[in-house]
Amino acid sequence: MEAKKRVVLSWSGGKDSALALESLRNGSEFDVVALLTSVTRGYDRISVHGVRRSLLYAQAESVGLPLVEVMLEQKSSNDAYESAFHDALRTVRQDFPQVRHIAFGDLFLQDVRAYRERLLAGTGFDPVFPIWGTNTTDLARAFIDSGYSARLVCVDTTQLDASFAGREFDMSLLADLPESADPCGERGEFHTFVSGGPGFREPVRCATGERVLREERFQYCDLVAIA
């Protein structure tokens, strides 16, 4: 039997990342060996999602994979992000020399996919999109039916009411989403943190904390670890 190709998964801690991990692990082509996550210095949180770094580490431990971090400065420019991303790829190349693929949990935004492809061009790594093109309504329902647990940690209030921040990602939430919102939040309507489900050895125990509006647009709901 041909050996599986080793791959590192770009990991935000959210549901699309979890679904991409599940798809890769259930498939016959790839072996996921690590997670790649952007973290903002000073805040010590997952970039954009705003989830505490400690919860990220608990999550990675629960899914049984090491982390490679893309370290970003606060208010990082796109050029700075790309430089940090390529620095992280050098770490991947050093620590996982057999890896030739980086996987992403993107669903249908062609411009985002093209950006990922451009970012990896000439690096020696090829992009993989394991859940690309999947119907997002079906995917959201399958996520819930499969037994995953997740909460909305960031909401773009130009697209969704701030009250959605902190809510569980469940059938009730899907029913309450306006028709303009993608069920998976693929256009940036919201971001999630997955605390348990398929592939998790044990749940990441956390509770909702402070709610903060940033940039007069993004409503965050902090998650705090509980014993």
C-alpha positions in Angstrom: 0.0 0.0 0.0 1.3 3.5 -0.9 2.3 5.6 2.0 0.1 8.6 2.8 1.4 12.1 1.9 2.2 14.1 5.0 0.4 17.4 5.2 0.2 20.4 7.6 -3.3 21.9 8.1 -3.8 25.7 8.4 -5.8 25.8 11.6 -7.9 28.7 12.9 -9.5 26.7 15.7 -12.9 27.0 14.0 -15.4 24.6 12.5 -14.1 24.7 8.9 -10.6 23.7 10.2 -12.2 20.9 12.2 -14.1 19.6 9.2 -11.0 19.8 7.0 -9.1 17.8 9.6 -11.8 15.2 9.8 -11.9 15.0 6.0 -8.2 14.5 5.7 -8.1 11.9 8.5 -10.9 10.0 6.9 -9.3 10.0 3.5 -6.7 7.7 2.1 -4.3 10.2 0.6 -3.0 12.4 3.5 -1.6 12.1 7.0 -2.0 15.3 9.0 1.2 15.8 11.1 0.8 19.3 12.4 -1.4 22.4 12.6 -0.4 25.9 11.4 -2.0 28.8 13.3 -1.6 32.6 13.2 -1.1 34.1 16.7 -0.9 37.8 17.6 1.9 38.8 19.9 1.0 40.8 23.0 -2.6 39.7 22.7 -1.6 36.0 22.9 -4.6 35.1 20.9 -5.5 33.4 17.6 -5.4 36.2 15.0 -8.8 37.5 13.8 -10.7 34.9 15.9 -9.5 36.4 19.2 -9.3 33.1 21.1 -6.8 32.7 23.9 -3.6 30.9 23.0 -4.0 28.6 26.0 -7.3 27.3 24.5 -5.6 26.8 21.2 -2.9 24.7 22.9 -5.6 22.7 24.7 -7.4 22.2 21.4 -4.2 21.0 19.6 -3.5 18.6 22.5 -7.0 17.2 22.3 -6.7 16.5 18.5 -3.3 15.0 19.1 -1.2 17.3 16.8 1.7 19.7 17.3 1.4 23.4 16.5 3.5 25.6 14.3 2.7 29.3 14.9 2.7 32.1 12.5 3.7 35.0 14.8 2.1 38.3 13.9 2.5 41.8 15.4 -0.5 43.8 16.4 -2.0 45.6 13.4 0.2 43.6 11.1 0.3 44.6 7.4 -0.4 42.0 4.7 3.3 42.1 3.7 4.3 41.4 7.3 1.8 38.5 7.4 3.2 37.0 4.3 6.7 37.3 5.7 5.7 35.6 9.0 3.8 32.9 7.1 6.9 32.1 5.1 9.0 32.1 8.3 6.6 29.5 9.6 6.9 27.4 6.4 10.7 27.3 7.1 9.9 25.8 10.5 7.6 23.3 8.8 10.4 22.4 6.4 12.9 21.9 9.2 10.6 20.0 11.7 8.6 18.0 9.1 11.0 17.5 6.2 8.7 15.0 4.4 5.8 17.5 4.2 5.0 18.8 0.7 1.4 20.0 1.2 -0.4 22.7 3.3 -4.2 22.2 3.6 -6.8 24.9 4.0 -10.4 24.8 5.1 -11.7 27.2 2.5 -15.1 26.5 0.9 -16.0 28.6 -2.1 -14.3 32.0 -2.2 -12.2 31.8 -5.3 -10.1 34.9 -4.5 -9.1 33.5 -1.2 -8.1 30.2 -2.8 -6.1 32.0 -5.4 -4.3 34.0 -2.7 -3.4 30.8 -0.9 -2.0 29.3 -4.1 0.0 32.5 -4.8 1.3 32.5 -1.2 2.7 28.9 -1.6 4.0 29.4 -5.1 7.7 28.6 -5.2 7.9 27.4 -1.6 8.0 23.7 -2.4 4.6 23.2 -0.8 1.4 22.5 -2.7 -2.0 23.7 -1.4 -4.8 21.2 -0.6 -8.5 22.1 -0.1 -10.2 19.0 1.3 -13.7 20.5 1.8 -13.7 22.9 -1.2 -17.0 23.1 -3.0 -19.1 21.4 -0.4 -22.6 22.9 0.0 -22.3 25.1 3.1 -25.8 24.4 4.3 -25.2 20.7 4.2 -21.8 21.2 5.8 -23.1 23.2 8.7 -25.8 20.7 9.4 -23.4 17.8 9.2 -21.1 19.5 11.6 -23.8 19.7 14.2 -25.2 16.2 13.5 -21.7 14.8 13.9 -21.5 15.9 17.5 -19.2 18.8 17.3 -19.4 21.6 19.9 -18.6 25.2 18.9 -19.4 28.8 19.7 -19.3 32.0 17.8 -16.3 34.0 19.1 -16.3 36.9 16.6 -19.2 38.5 14.6 -19.0 41.1 11.9 -21.8 43.4 12.9 -22.0 44.8 9.4 -23.4 41.4 8.4 -24.8 39.9 11.6 -26.3 41.2 14.8 -23.8 41.4 17.7 -26.1 39.2 19.8 -24.9 36.2 17.9 -21.4 36.4 19.5 -21.1 33.7 22.2 -23.9 31.6 20.9 -23.5 27.9 20.3 -23.3 26.8 16.7 -26.4 24.6 16.7 -29.6 24.1 14.7 -31.2 27.0 16.6 -28.5 29.3 15.5 -28.8 28.2 11.9 -32.5 28.8 12.0 -31.9 32.4 13.3 -29.3 33.4 10.7 -30.6 35.9 8.2 -30.9 34.7 4.6 -28.0 36.9 3.7 -25.6 35.0 5.9 -23.7 31.9 4.8 -24.4 29.0 7.2 -20.7 28.5 7.6 -19.8 32.2 7.8 -17.6 31.8 4.8 -17.9 35.5 3.8 -16.6 36.5 7.3 -20.0 36.9 8.9 -18.7 35.1 12.0 -15.8 32.9 13.4 -16.1 30.0 15.7 -14.1 28.0 18.2 -14.5 24.2 18.3 -14.3 22.7 21.8 -15.1 19.1 21.1 -16.3 16.5 18.7 -15.0 13.8 16.3 -11.2 13.6 16.6 -11.0 15.2 20.0 -9.7 13.0 22.8 -11.6 15.1 25.3 -13.6 18.4 25.3 -11.8 21.7 25.7 -13.7 23.0 28.7 -14.4 26.7 28.5 -17.1 29.3 29.2 -18.1 32.6 27.7 -16.6 35.7 29.2 -16.3 39.4 28.4 -17.9 40.7 25.2 -16.0 43.5 23.4 -16.7 45.5 20.3 -13.5 46.3 18.3 -13.0 48.7 15.4 -16.6 49.7 15.9 -17.4 46.6 13.9 -16.3 43.2 15.3 -18.1 41.9 18.3 -15.9 39.4 20.2 -17.0 37.0 22.9 -14.0 35.9 25.0 -13.8 32.2 26.0 -12.2 31.3 29.4 -10.9 27.9 30.3 -12.7 26.1 33.2 -11.4 23.3 35.3 
